[in-house]
Amino acid sequence: MNEQKIPLLEMKHIRKDFFGNQVLYDVNFKLHEGEILGLVGENGAGKSTLMNILFAMDSIKNTGGYEGEMLFDGQVVHFESSLDALNQGIGMVHQEFSLIPDFTATENIVLNREPQKRSLFSDLFGDRMDTLDRAKMDDISNKAIDRLGVPLDSNMPVNQMPVGHKQFTEIARELSKDSGENAKKIRLLVLDEPTAVLSEKEAENLLVAMKKLSSEGVAIIFISHRLQEIIDVCDSIMVMRDGKIIQQVPNKNIEIQAIANWMVGREIAVKENDNRDFDYKNAPVDLSIKHLWVNMPGETVRDVNLEVYKGEILGIGGLAGQGKLGIPNGVMGLYPAGGEVNFQGKSLKLNAPRLLLDSGLAFVSEDRRGVGLLLDESLEWNVSFGAMQVRNNFLKKYGPITWRDQAAIEEVTAKYIKELEIRCTSSKQHAKELSGGNQQKICLAKAFAMNPKLLFVSEPTRGIDIGAKQLVLNALRKYNQENGVTIVMISSELEELRSICDRIAIITDGKVHGILPASSPSAEFGLLMVGKGSDK
């Protein structure tokens, strides 16, 4: 990378508060053409707020704007809207998807920029009679997908895609914005946790694509909690903590341990595998799944057979779209499913979510915003609502009259805010106001408050920083040990599964391809993921 005298982007003395709560303090940094900057920090450190300022998001404008100065290509800029940023060649892929489910990848990629062609009636009735130029739409989307170098079907509807392909569609949409008439070349791309929903192989493909874009002169700000990826792909690393830049250094001989310590402001240990000896001989089968199929878009679940022992932590892994996410979603009734499921010796009726909950099962979904949270409600309501509805907890009763036990609700919410170190202004704060990682912790607290007998947890550390990730994993292990609760944990990160689980089942082509002790070498799991090794 050849640094030029004038940075592509420079932010000077940036400050921002939300209603008197200061979240950014005197932030200063520079970014050069073709540079990949790794931006890291704990949840709530200020990373997303800083990027929202760069991209002129409404959340900044509607809360009084910001202090400081921003220069692009050496010129002071004042973006009034995200469109102004786009017109300068700045693109941003947000952590949460903003795709239209029923549209294809192509239709989402060129949304609101669809090329038109004149029809027979255009001369008579004007431009409103123009039609979509499907050939040009396909050309634009396919070129953007080719720049990424990923296997993405441009004609597949988003609601049928694996979650990783949705992320690629988001990125391709930004890359496509330098195509067509009057388009401004993409010069800076902000990627906010783009690999959080990707399998390890998909993440590798994205890192390769990032390096290719960098060689073409595109600067990238890469926000990620996967610190090895930061080290693998970035030219420089910037660490934020409590709204300030703590370190900004070239990526030369930097170790994960050092970055982690900068992030949290203290020495932390990178977790090693901590496998225990689970007594399978004396443990009964808690959950039995036979011939399970699930009709979940983007997931293949065709014939899953699995036994989970009481009190164990079973991991489920595999590549994106192979079926690992479909298993809990099917069992818990979020998508049509068939087969046989028995829990503690009793047959469970599928496609009946309330009956599953009444039987003592609970589910922390990978889709925290769509399934897990009441975004416009307080943290108290989010933590207590499920237990109130299903278990009749946190209620007072006098004869036929029932009302909420507000003191008990406040107590349990305060308990989990403390135990999970949830960063919030108070338990009255709305869930939508929290960072993504803290929202994930609220989903976990909600499940714990239901006192389940068996807990499905899907992608529990998605979008969570390294310090909070270990806290969540420790909380799951502690909850399992202290309460004897069986946990089935689904994750795209194999090492995460190996650090907490007793066994790990690998799902390939909609079936359990093999089950190994979590202490088995990573290479053995890798073979199962690509369909090799012995079938179970």
Backbone torsions as a table, in degrees:
resi	resn	phi	psi	omega
1	MET	NA	125.0	177.6
2	ASN	-98.0	114.5	-179.6
3	GLU	-75.6	137.3	175.9
4	GLN	-97.8	161.6	-176.7
5	LYS	-63.4	-41.9	-179.0
6	ILE	-94.9	120.5	178.2
7	PRO	-63.4	151.5	173.7
8	LEU	-67.0	-42.1	179.9
9	LEU	-133.0	136.3	173.8
10	GLU	-139.1	128.7	176.3
11	MET	-115.9	128.5	-173.7
12	LYS	-122.2	126.0	171.3
13	HIS	51.4	45.0	-178.6
14	ILE	-77.0	127.3	176.7
15	ARG	-131.8	145.8	179.4
16	LYS	-152.5	135.1	172.6
17	ASP	-129.6	152.7	174.0
18	PHE	-114.1	104.4	177.1
19	PHE	53.3	46.5	177.2
20	GLY	89.5	-10.0	178.5
21	ASN	-93.4	105.3	-175.6
22	GLN	-71.6	126.2	-178.4
23	VAL	-117.3	-19.6	174.9
24	LEU	-131.5	134.5	-178.7
25	TYR	-124.6	108.1	169.0
26	ASP	47.3	59.3	-178.7
27	VAL	-86.7	129.0	179.6
28	ASN	-134.4	127.8	172.7
29	PHE	-161.5	162.3	179.2
30	LYS	-126.3	150.8	178.1
31	LEU	-138.7	131.0	-177.0
32	HIS	-104.2	162.7	-179.5
33	GLU	-57.8	131.9	178.1
34	GLY	77.8	0.6	-178.8
35	GLU	-84.4	139.3	171.8
36	ILE	-104.7	113.0	-179.1
37	LEU	-102.5	122.6	175.6
38	GLY	-88.2	118.0	-179.2
39	LEU	-107.2	115.6	-175.8
40	VAL	-129.8	160.6	179.9
41	GLY	165.0	160.8	177.5
42	GLU	-65.1	162.2	173.6
43	ASN	-58.7	132.0	-178.4
44	GLY	88.3	5.8	-178.7
45	ALA	-75.0	-19.0	178.9
46	GLY	114.4	4.4	-176.1
47	LYS	-61.3	-53.2	-176.8
48	SER	-66.1	-36.1	177.9
49	THR	-62.2	-43.0	178.7
50	LEU	-61.3	-42.4	179.8
51	MET	-71.1	-32.9	176.5
52	ASN	-65.6	-33.1	174.3
53	ILE	-65.1	-46.7	178.9
54	LEU	-57.0	-40.2	-173.7
55	PHE	-96.5	8.9	175.0
56	ALA	53.8	49.6	179.6
57	MET	-73.4	152.7	-179.5
58	ASP	-60.0	-31.0	-179.1
59	SER	-61.7	-22.6	176.9
60	ILE	-88.0	-49.1	-177.0
61	LYS	-62.7	-38.6	-176.1
62	ASN	-80.2	-1.3	179.5
63	THR	-122.6	30.6	173.0
64	GLY	95.3	6.3	178.1
65	GLY	71.6	-154.0	-176.5
66	TYR	-143.7	165.1	174.5
67	GLU	-103.2	152.5	178.5
68	GLY	113.9	-171.0	-172.9
69	GLU	-136.4	141.4	178.8
70	MET	-124.5	130.2	179.2
71	LEU	-118.5	136.9	176.0
72	PHE	-127.4	121.7	-174.3
73	ASP	58.6	33.5	177.5
74	GLY	83.3	-4.0	-178.8
75	GLN	-107.5	135.2	176.5
76	VAL	-65.3	131.4	-178.9
77	VAL	-123.8	145.9	175.6
78	HIS	-130.6	91.0	-178.4
79	PHE	-75.6	125.6	177.3
80	GLU	-85.0	-23.4	-178.9
81	SER	-155.0	170.4	177.5
82	SER	-62.7	-26.8	178.1
83	LEU	-63.5	-37.0	176.6
84	ASP	-62.1	-41.8	178.8
85	ALA	-64.6	-42.0	177.5
86	LEU	-60.7	-40.0	-179.0
87	ASN	-67.4	-19.1	174.8
88	GLN	-88.7	-5.0	-179.8
89	GLY	93.3	25.4	178.5
90	ILE	-105.6	126.0	177.6
91	GLY	-119.7	151.8	-179.4
92	MET	-141.3	130.5	175.0
93	VAL	-107.7	113.1	-174.4
94	HIS	-80.5	162.9	-177.9
95	GLN	-65.5	-37.3	178.9
96	GLU	-97.4	138.9	-176.0
97	PHE	-67.5	149.0	175.2
98	SER	-134.3	57.0	-177.9
99	LEU	-109.6	154.8	175.6
100	ILE	-91.3	114.4	-169.7
101	PRO	-57.0	-39.2	-174.3
102	ASP	-84.0	-5.4	178.4
103	PHE	-88.6	153.0	175.6
104	THR	-74.9	171.6	176.2
105	ALA	-57.3	-45.9	179.9
106	THR	-59.7	-46.7	-177.7
107	GLU	-63.5	-34.2	176.1
108	ASN	-74.4	-37.6	-177.5
109	ILE	-64.4	-38.6	-176.8
110	VAL	-103.6	14.9	-175.6
111	LEU	-53.9	130.5	180.0
112	ASN	69.1	5.4	176.1
113	ARG	-132.5	26.0	-174.0
114	GLU	-65.2	127.8	175.3
115	PRO	-67.0	141.4	-177.6
116	GLN	-111.6	157.9	171.2
117	LYS	-134.6	148.5	-177.1
118	ARG	-69.0	140.6	175.8
119	SER	-106.7	179.2	-179.1
120	LEU	-61.6	-28.9	-174.7
121	PHE	-98.5	0.1	-176.3
122	SER	-62.1	-39.5	-178.5
123	ASP	-68.1	-28.0	-178.1
124	LEU	-85.1	-43.0	-171.0
125	PHE	-114.3	2.4	175.0
126	GLY	92.9	-173.1	-172.9
127	ASP	-63.5	-22.5	-178.1
128	ARG	-65.2	-12.9	177.8
129	MET	-94.6	1.7	174.6
130	ASP	-64.1	154.5	178.8
131	THR	-118.5	162.8	178.7
132	LEU	-68.2	136.6	175.7
133	ASP	-90.7	88.1	-174.0
134	ARG	-61.1	-35.8	-179.2
135	ALA	-63.9	-43.0	178.5
136	LYS	-68.8	-37.6	176.8
137	MET	-58.5	-46.9	179.4
138	ASP	-62.8	-38.7	-178.9
139	ASP	-64.6	-44.7	180.0
140	ILE	-62.9	-47.6	-176.8
141	SER	-67.5	-40.7	-178.6
142	ASN	-67.1	-34.7	176.7
143	LYS	-66.3	-39.8	178.4
144	ALA	-66.2	-41.2	178.6
145	ILE	-65.1	-39.3	178.4
146	ASP	-63.3	-35.9	177.8
147	ARG	-63.5	-32.7	177.1
148	LEU	-76.0	-31.4	180.0
149	GLY	70.5	36.9	-178.9
150	VAL	-120.7	154.4	-179.6
151	PRO	-81.2	83.3	-177.7
152	LEU	-117.9	123.5	179.3
153	ASP	-80.2	111.1	-175.3
154	SER	-67.7	-17.4	-178.6
155	ASN	-97.9	1.6	-178.6
156	MET	-82.9	130.9	174.1
157	PRO	-63.1	145.3	-177.2
158	VAL	-59.2	-36.4	-177.2
159	ASN	-71.6	-3.2	175.5
160	GLN	-108.6	2.0	-175.0
161	MET	-87.0	147.5	163.9
162	PRO	-62.4	155.3	-174.8
163	VAL	-60.6	-33.6	178.7
164	GLY	-63.3	-36.8	179.9
165	HIS	-70.4	-29.0	174.6
166	LYS	-63.7	-39.1	178.6
167	GLN	-64.8	-41.8	177.9
168	PHE	-63.2	-35.5	178.0
169	THR	-63.8	-41.8	177.5
170	GLU	-59.1	-45.6	-177.7
171	ILE	-68.7	-41.6	178.6
172	ALA	-61.4	-34.9	178.1
173	ARG	-60.6	-42.3	178.9
174	GLU	-66.9	-41.8	-179.5
175	LEU	-65.4	-29.2	-177.2
176	SER	-74.2	-11.6	-173.8
177	LYS	-73.6	-5.5	172.7
178	ASP	-99.7	17.9	176.2
179	SER	-108.9	152.2	177.0
180	GLY	95.3	176.8	-176.6
181	GLU	-68.2	139.6	176.7
182	ASN	60.6	17.8	-179.0
183	ALA	-75.4	144.9	177.2
184	LYS	-97.5	130.2	-179.0
185	LYS	-60.3	134.0	176.2
186	ILE	-67.8	122.1	-178.2
187	ARG	-115.2	-22.9	-179.8
188	LEU	-142.3	128.2	-178.5
189	LEU	-123.2	124.8	176.5
190	VAL	-101.6	122.8	179.8
191	LEU	-115.9	109.0	-177.2
192	ASP	-97.1	102.7	179.8
193	GLU	54.3	50.0	-175.9
194	PRO	-70.2	-23.8	-177.2
195	THR	-95.6	1.1	-175.9
196	ALA	-60.5	-29.4	-177.7
197	VAL	-106.4	7.1	-175.5
198	LEU	-97.9	149.2	170.8
199	SER	-71.3	169.6	-177.9
200	GLU	-60.6	-40.5	-179.9
201	LYS	-67.5	-42.4	178.3
202	GLU	-63.6	-39.6	178.2
203	ALA	-63.1	-39.8	177.0
204	GLU	-60.2	-43.4	178.9
205	ASN	-60.6	-40.3	-179.5
206	LEU	-67.2	-40.4	179.2
207	LEU	-62.7	-38.3	176.1
208	VAL	-62.9	-43.0	179.3
209	ALA	-63.2	-38.3	178.7
210	MET	-62.6	-42.9	178.6
211	LYS	-63.5	-37.4	178.7
212	LYS	-65.2	-44.6	178.4
213	LEU	-62.8	-39.2	178.3
214	SER	-61.6	-40.5	179.4
215	SER	-66.6	-20.8	177.0
216	GLU	-87.2	0.7	177.5
217	GLY	98.4	1.7	179.1
218	VAL	-80.4	123.2	174.1
219	ALA	-80.7	144.9	-176.6
220	ILE	-133.0	131.6	167.6
221	ILE	-103.9	113.6	-171.5
222	PHE	-109.8	109.0	178.0
223	ILE	-96.6	123.0	-178.6
224	SER	-156.0	146.5	172.4
225	HIS	-94.6	-5.4	176.2
226	ARG	-86.5	94.2	-169.2
227	LEU	-67.3	-28.3	176.9
228	GLN	-64.1	-36.6	177.2
229	GLU	-65.0	-39.0	177.3
230	ILE	-58.2	-46.9	-179.7
231	ILE	-66.2	-37.9	-175.3
232	ASP	-69.6	-31.7	-167.4
233	VAL	-119.4	-19.7	-169.2
234	CYS	-90.5	149.6	174.4
235	ASP	-85.1	-33.0	179.0
236	SER	-143.5	161.0	-175.4
237	ILE	-129.9	131.1	177.3
238	MET	-122.3	125.8	-176.5
239	VAL	-110.2	127.6	176.7
240	MET	-111.0	145.1	174.5
241	ARG	-149.3	126.8	178.0
242	ASP	53.3	42.3	174.2
243	GLY	79.9	9.7	-179.4
244	LYS	-127.6	155.0	172.6
245	ILE	-84.5	118.6	-178.1
246	ILE	-90.6	-39.0	179.4
247	GLN	-145.7	143.1	167.7
248	GLN	-140.8	107.0	-170.8
249	VAL	-135.5	152.7	170.9
250	PRO	-64.1	149.2	-179.2
251	ASN	-83.8	77.3	179.7
252	LYS	-129.8	112.7	178.1
253	ASN	56.9	34.0	177.0
254	ILE	-87.3	135.8	179.6
255	GLU	-105.8	152.0	179.7
256	ILE	-55.3	-41.3	-177.7
257	GLN	-57.8	-41.4	-178.7
258	ALA	-66.1	-43.5	179.5
259	ILE	-62.4	-44.7	-179.6
260	ALA	-60.0	-42.3	179.7
261	ASN	-65.4	-40.7	177.1
262	TRP	-61.5	-40.6	-176.4
263	MET	-62.0	-44.6	-172.1
264	VAL	-99.9	-9.8	176.8
265	GLY	76.2	20.8	179.5
266	ARG	-159.3	166.0	176.4
267	GLU	-73.4	125.2	173.9
268	ILE	-127.3	150.6	-179.9
269	ALA	-92.5	133.0	172.8
270	VAL	-74.8	122.5	-170.1
271	LYS	-63.8	128.0	172.1
272	GLU	-94.0	164.3	177.9
273	ASN	-57.8	133.4	-176.5
274	ASP	-129.6	62.8	-176.4
275	ASN	-79.8	144.2	-178.8
276	ARG	-112.5	165.2	176.9
277	ASP	-91.6	104.2	-179.3
278	PHE	-87.7	135.4	-175.9
279	ASP	-85.0	84.3	-178.4
280	TYR	-71.7	-26.4	-177.3
281	LYS	-63.2	-34.0	-175.8
282	ASN	-107.1	7.7	-178.3
283	ALA	-102.7	125.0	177.4
284	PRO	-73.9	160.6	173.7
285	VAL	-71.4	124.6	-178.7
286	ASP	-91.1	-44.9	-177.7
287	LEU	-130.5	128.9	178.8
288	SER	-122.6	125.4	179.6
289	ILE	-118.6	127.4	-179.2
290	LYS	-130.0	127.6	173.5
291	HIS	52.6	42.4	-179.1
292	LEU	-74.9	130.9	168.4
293	TRP	-124.9	148.5	-177.9
294	VAL	-138.5	133.6	177.9
295	ASN	-98.0	78.2	179.3
296	MET	-116.2	120.7	-179.2
297	PRO	-54.0	133.1	178.3
298	GLY	83.7	-4.4	179.8
299	GLU	-123.5	143.4	177.6
300	THR	-111.9	106.8	175.3
301	VAL	-127.2	105.9	-171.5
302	ARG	-116.8	-29.6	-177.6
303	ASP	-164.1	71.5	-176.1
304	VAL	-91.7	126.6	175.0
305	ASN	-123.8	124.3	-170.8
306	LEU	-156.1	139.1	173.3
307	GLU	-120.9	132.3	179.6
308	VAL	-117.3	129.1	-176.0
309	TYR	-88.7	147.9	-178.0
310	LYS	-60.7	126.7	176.6
311	GLY	87.4	-4.7	180.0
312	GLU	-87.1	165.6	168.6
313	ILE	-111.7	108.1	-179.4
314	LEU	-99.3	128.4	175.6
315	GLY	-95.1	145.2	173.6
316	ILE	-124.8	120.7	-179.1
317	GLY	-128.9	-179.2	-179.0
318	GLY	145.2	169.0	-180.0
319	LEU	-73.0	162.3	-178.4
320	ALA	-60.7	136.9	175.5
321	GLY	83.5	-5.3	-176.6
322	GLN	-81.0	-15.1	174.1
323	GLY	129.5	-6.5	-173.9
324	LYS	-63.6	-38.7	179.2
325	LEU	-73.7	-28.1	-177.8
326	GLY	-69.2	-27.1	-176.0
327	ILE	-62.4	-57.0	-179.5
328	PRO	-66.7	-35.4	179.4
329	ASN	-65.3	-33.9	177.7
330	GLY	-75.4	-46.5	-179.6
331	VAL	-60.2	-40.4	-176.0
332	MET	-84.1	1.3	171.2
333	GLY	85.4	16.2	178.7
334	LEU	-80.9	-21.5	176.0
335	TYR	-137.0	152.4	-179.0
336	PRO	-55.3	135.4	-176.9
337	ALA	-147.2	158.8	176.2
338	GLY	-142.5	169.9	-176.0
339	GLY	119.0	-157.8	-176.3
340	GLU	-131.3	128.3	177.9
341	VAL	-128.5	125.6	177.2
342	ASN	-120.3	134.9	179.2
343	PHE	-127.2	120.8	-178.6
344	GLN	50.3	44.2	174.3
345	GLY	83.9	-0.9	-179.2
346	LYS	-115.4	138.8	178.6
347	SER	-73.1	133.6	178.5
348	LEU	-103.2	137.1	177.2
349	LYS	-79.4	125.2	178.6
350	LEU	-78.6	163.7	178.4
351	ASN	62.4	30.4	178.7
352	ALA	-140.0	78.2	-173.1
353	PRO	-53.5	-42.2	-176.8
354	ARG	-64.9	-38.1	178.4
355	LEU	-64.2	-36.4	178.2
356	LEU	-65.1	-43.6	178.5
357	LEU	-64.6	-41.3	179.3
358	ASP	-63.8	-26.2	-179.0
359	SER	-80.2	-6.8	176.7
360	GLY	106.1	9.7	176.4
361	LEU	-93.8	151.6	175.6
362	ALA	-141.8	161.2	-172.9
363	PHE	-143.3	124.6	169.0
364	VAL	-100.0	106.8	-173.6
365	SER	-75.8	153.5	172.7
366	GLU	-70.0	-18.2	180.0
367	ASP	-98.8	79.8	-171.9
368	ARG	-65.6	-35.3	-177.4
369	ARG	-80.3	-37.4	-176.6
370	GLY	-81.8	-32.4	-174.1
371	VAL	-119.3	-37.7	-166.9
372	GLY	-83.7	-27.1	-168.3
373	LEU	-123.5	153.0	165.7
374	LEU	-99.2	91.7	-166.3
375	LEU	-62.1	-33.8	-176.3
376	ASP	-91.8	8.2	-179.9
377	GLU	-109.7	166.1	-178.2
378	SER	-71.2	165.1	176.5
379	LEU	-63.8	-36.0	177.7
380	GLU	-58.7	-45.9	-178.1
381	TRP	-67.4	-39.7	179.5
382	ASN	-63.7	-43.8	-177.1
383	VAL	-69.4	-38.0	-170.5
384	SER	-95.3	-20.1	-168.1
385	PHE	-61.3	-46.3	-178.7
386	GLY	-61.0	-46.4	-180.0
387	ALA	-65.9	-32.3	179.0
388	MET	-68.2	-43.1	-176.7
389	GLN	-74.9	-40.1	-172.1
390	VAL	-93.7	-40.7	-173.9
391	ARG	-105.2	-4.3	-175.0
392	ASN	60.2	29.2	175.5
393	ASN	-81.8	163.8	176.2
394	PHE	59.6	35.0	178.4
395	LEU	-127.7	149.4	171.5
396	LYS	-113.5	146.5	-176.5
397	LYS	-136.0	134.6	174.5
398	TYR	-137.8	101.8	-175.1
399	GLY	63.6	-130.0	-179.1
400	PRO	-83.4	-2.9	-174.9
401	ILE	-96.3	129.8	178.3
402	THR	-125.2	137.4	175.9
403	TRP	-145.5	165.6	-177.0
404	ARG	-69.7	141.5	173.5
405	ASP	-92.7	87.6	-173.7
406	GLN	-61.1	-37.8	179.9
407	ALA	-62.9	-42.1	179.4
408	ALA	-67.4	-38.2	178.2
409	ILE	-62.8	-46.2	179.8
410	GLU	-64.2	-37.4	-178.7
411	GLU	-66.2	-47.1	-177.8
412	VAL	-69.2	-35.7	178.3
413	THR	-66.6	-43.2	178.2
414	ALA	-62.1	-36.9	179.6
415	LYS	-60.0	-48.3	-176.5
416	TYR	-78.3	-27.8	173.0
417	ILE	-60.8	-39.9	179.6
418	LYS	-73.6	-48.9	-174.8
419	GLU	-65.6	-39.5	-177.6
420	LEU	-95.7	3.0	178.3
421	GLU	51.9	52.6	179.9
422	ILE	-79.2	122.7	-178.5
423	ARG	-84.4	113.1	-178.9
424	CYS	-154.5	164.7	177.8
425	THR	-77.7	-34.9	176.0
426	SER	-171.1	174.1	178.3
427	SER	-70.8	-10.0	178.1
428	LYS	-85.5	-11.4	-177.5
429	GLN	-63.7	146.1	178.7
430	HIS	-75.2	145.3	-177.1
431	ALA	-60.8	-34.7	-176.8
432	LYS	-66.4	-16.5	-177.6
433	GLU	-86.2	-8.6	-179.4
434	LEU	-84.5	157.7	171.8
435	SER	-67.3	162.8	-176.8
436	GLY	-57.8	-41.3	-179.7
437	GLY	-65.6	-38.1	178.7
438	ASN	-72.8	-30.9	172.6
439	GLN	-62.4	-39.4	179.8
440	GLN	-63.1	-38.4	178.5
441	LYS	-65.4	-35.9	177.7
442	ILE	-64.3	-39.0	176.9
443	CYS	-60.1	-39.6	179.4
444	LEU	-68.0	-42.8	178.4
445	ALA	-61.1	-40.2	178.7
446	LYS	-59.2	-42.1	179.8
447	ALA	-69.2	-43.9	179.3
448	PHE	-59.3	-39.1	-177.3
449	ALA	-65.4	-18.7	179.5
450	MET	-82.9	-7.6	180.0
451	ASN	50.7	56.9	-177.1
452	PRO	-73.7	161.7	172.8
453	LYS	-88.6	-30.9	176.0
454	LEU	-139.4	134.8	-175.5
455	LEU	-123.7	120.2	168.2
456	PHE	-87.2	129.5	178.1
457	VAL	-128.2	115.8	-175.7
458	SER	-108.5	120.3	-179.6
459	GLU	49.5	57.6	-172.5
460	PRO	-67.5	-20.0	-177.4
461	THR	-112.7	17.9	178.4
462	ARG	-59.4	125.9	176.3
463	GLY	73.4	19.4	-178.4
464	ILE	-110.0	139.9	-178.1
465	ASP	-71.3	169.7	-170.8
466	ILE	-62.8	-38.0	178.9
467	GLY	-68.2	-46.0	-179.5
468	ALA	-70.2	-30.4	179.4
469	LYS	-60.2	-47.2	-179.3
470	GLN	-66.5	-34.0	177.3
471	LEU	-62.1	-43.5	-179.8
472	VAL	-66.4	-43.9	179.6
473	LEU	-63.7	-40.7	177.0
474	ASN	-63.8	-37.9	179.6
475	ALA	-64.3	-39.3	177.9
476	LEU	-65.1	-45.4	179.5
477	ARG	-63.2	-43.5	179.4
478	LYS	-62.6	-43.6	-179.5
479	TYR	-63.1	-39.3	177.6
480	ASN	-63.7	-45.9	-174.8
481	GLN	-73.5	-40.7	-175.2
482	GLU	-78.4	-28.2	-175.2
483	ASN	-111.8	-5.8	-178.5
484	GLY	67.5	20.3	-176.9
485	VAL	-78.7	130.1	174.5
486	THR	-73.5	134.3	-179.2
487	ILE	-124.8	131.0	172.3
488	VAL	-112.9	113.6	-173.0
489	MET	-112.5	124.9	-179.9
490	ILE	-107.5	130.0	-177.9
491	SER	-151.9	149.1	174.7
492	SER	-84.6	-10.5	-177.5
493	GLU	-102.9	107.8	-176.0
494	LEU	-61.3	-43.3	-177.4
495	GLU	-64.7	-31.1	175.8
496	GLU	-64.7	-43.7	177.0
497	LEU	-63.5	-41.7	-177.7
498	ARG	-66.4	-25.3	-176.1
499	SER	-78.9	-18.0	-172.7
500	ILE	-129.0	-24.7	-170.7
501	CYS	-87.9	159.6	174.1
502	ASP	-87.6	-44.3	174.6
503	ARG	-133.0	159.7	177.1
504	ILE	-132.6	124.6	175.2
505	ALA	-96.9	131.2	178.8
506	ILE	-103.3	125.5	-178.5
507	ILE	-99.0	125.7	178.3
508	THR	-134.7	127.4	178.7
509	ASP	54.7	39.7	173.9
510	GLY	80.3	8.3	-179.1
511	LYS	-133.2	162.2	172.4
512	VAL	-77.1	109.5	-177.3
513	HIS	-84.8	-22.3	178.2
514	GLY	179.7	155.8	176.7
515	ILE	-129.7	129.3	-178.3
516	LEU	-129.5	154.4	169.6
517	PRO	-60.0	145.7	-177.2
518	ALA	-62.7	-21.6	-180.0
519	SER	-78.6	-3.8	-180.0
520	SER	-64.9	152.0	179.8
521	PRO	-60.2	147.2	-179.6
522	SER	-56.7	-35.9	-176.9
523	ALA	-60.3	-34.0	-179.7
524	GLU	-67.8	-38.4	176.5
525	PHE	-67.5	-38.1	179.1
526	GLY	-59.9	-39.6	178.3
527	LEU	-64.2	-41.1	178.7
528	LEU	-63.6	-38.1	-177.6
529	MET	-64.0	-31.2	-179.5
530	VAL	-97.4	15.6	173.0
531	GLY	86.2	10.8	178.9
532	LYS	-104.0	176.8	-175.2
533	GLY	84.1	178.5	-174.8
534	SER	-84.6	136.8	173.2
535	ASP	-67.5	149.1	173.6
536	LYS	-76.4	NA	NA
